[in-house]
Structures are given as C-alpha cells and as structure tokens.
Amino acid sequence: MEKEHPKNKAFYENCTEYFEFLRKNDSSDYDFEDEYYFTMPAISNH
C-alpha cells in the first residue's frame, strides 16, 4: 500500500472544510466542485 502524500491529504482536508463552509452558508461553488470531482481520482491515484 502506498503512503499518502501530505500535500494530497492537505488538499482533501481543505476541500472538505470549504464544502462544509459552503453548506453552512447555504451557498454553492459549482465550478470548484466540478474541478474537485474531476481532480480527486488523479490525486488519490485511482
């Protein structure tokens, strides 16, 4: 099993925090969300 890269983990945690912020403020950022879901497979090596 490969070791998780610290920058990838930080990116994931920051995105999770951002999505939580949006949800609490009843907001959305569809452009970022699209990029996030497009990028995550590459970052997670899947």
ZIRAKA-V553434 format. One record per pair of residues at least 12 apart in sequence whose ideal C-beta (glycine too) atoms are under 8 Angstrom apart, sorted by the first residue. I is the first residue (numbers start at 0). J is the second residue. If there is no record, write none. Layout:
I & J
I & J
This chain:
1 & 44
7 & 42
7 & 43
10 & 42
11 & 39
11 & 42
14 & 35
17 & 31
18 & 32
